[in-house]
């Protein structure tokens, strides 16, 4: 009878040690980047990504989603999940005739877009190079 509890205890201790040794899921930083000709606030950014605002002064803002970093951006910056964000844009599309933000596949595509398109904004997970402005890091 003493062997059974000691085996369970041994398995339990081994399981706990295994869980402690597992690396924690690291969340990536999210850098909000804007075209170097823009000056905006984080509140402006949220309004553009939720379709509540389209212009900054006389400039039409062109937000871009980054598929590789979208879940981090949605949770950290907008406080939304993917389903809520998609529903929001479906509603904005039908009700207001707005187009969803353009989608890019990677940080490098977003950086190139923001550098070359006036009014462009986006987000990346790697520190961006010169040629774009970092609005905020999350």
VENUR-V340866 format. One record per residue. N is the residue number from 1. RES is the residue in three letters. OMEGA is omega in radians with two decimals (NA if undefined). Layout:
# VENUR-V340866
[[N:RES:OMEGA] [N:RES:OMEGA]]
This chain:
# VENUR-V340866
[[1:UNK:3.14] [2:UNK:-3.12] [3:UNK:-3.09] [4:UNK:3.10] [5:UNK:3.14] [6:UNK:3.08] [7:UNK:3.11] [8:UNK:3.12] [9:UNK:3.14] [10:UNK:3.09] [11:UNK:-3.13] [12:UNK:3.13] [13:UNK:3.12] [14:UNK:3.12] [15:UNK:3.14] [16:UNK:3.13] [17:UNK:3.11] [18:UNK:3.12] [19:UNK:3.13] [20:UNK:-3.12] [21:UNK:-3.13] [22:UNK:3.12] [23:UNK:3.09] [24:UNK:3.11] [25:UNK:-3.13] [26:UNK:3.07] [27:UNK:-3.12] [28:UNK:2.99] [29:UNK:3.07] [30:UNK:3.10] [31:UNK:3.06] [32:UNK:-3.10] [33:UNK:3.14] [34:UNK:3.06] [35:UNK:-3.04] [36:UNK:3.12] [37:UNK:-3.07] [38:UNK:2.97] [39:UNK:-3.12] [40:UNK:3.12] [41:UNK:3.08] [42:UNK:3.10] [43:UNK:3.07] [44:UNK:-3.11] [45:UNK:-3.14] [46:UNK:3.13] [47:UNK:3.12] [48:UNK:-3.12] [49:UNK:3.07] [50:UNK:3.08] [51:UNK:3.13] [52:UNK:-3.11] [53:UNK:3.12] [54:UNK:-3.06] [55:UNK:2.98] [56:UNK:-2.97] [57:UNK:3.13] [58:UNK:-3.06] [59:UNK:3.04] [60:UNK:-3.11] [61:UNK:-3.08] [62:UNK:3.13] [63:UNK:3.11] [64:UNK:3.03] [65:UNK:3.10] [66:UNK:-3.07] [67:UNK:-3.10] [68:UNK:-3.07] [69:UNK:-2.99] [70:UNK:-3.11] [71:UNK:3.08] [72:UNK:-3.14] [73:UNK:-3.10] [74:UNK:-3.11] [75:UNK:-3.07] [76:UNK:-3.00] [77:UNK:-3.06] [78:UNK:-3.11] [79:UNK:-3.12] [80:UNK:2.96] [81:UNK:-3.06] [82:UNK:-3.13] [83:UNK:3.14] [84:UNK:3.13] [85:UNK:3.12] [86:UNK:3.12] [87:UNK:3.12] [88:UNK:-3.11] [89:UNK:3.05] [90:UNK:3.11] [91:UNK:3.14] [92:UNK:-3.14] [93:UNK:-3.11] [94:UNK:-3.05] [95:UNK:-3.02] [96:UNK:-3.13] [97:UNK:-3.13] [98:UNK:3.07] [99:UNK:3.08] [100:UNK:3.07] [101:UNK:3.10] [102:UNK:-3.11] [103:UNK:3.07] [104:UNK:-3.04] [105:UNK:-3.00] [106:UNK:3.08] [107:UNK:-3.08] [108:UNK:3.10] [109:UNK:3.12] [110:UNK:3.14] [111:UNK:3.13] [112:UNK:3.13] [113:UNK:-3.11] [114:UNK:3.12] [115:UNK:-2.97] [116:UNK:-3.06] [117:UNK:3.07] [118:UNK:-3.14] [119:UNK:-3.09] [120:UNK:3.02] [121:UNK:3.14] [122:UNK:3.12] [123:UNK:-3.10] [124:UNK:3.12] [125:UNK:3.09] [126:UNK:3.13] [127:UNK:-3.08] [128:UNK:3.13] [129:UNK:3.04] [130:UNK:3.14] [131:UNK:3.01] [132:UNK:3.09] [133:UNK:3.05] [134:UNK:3.11] [135:UNK:3.13] [136:UNK:3.05] [137:UNK:3.10] [138:UNK:NA]]
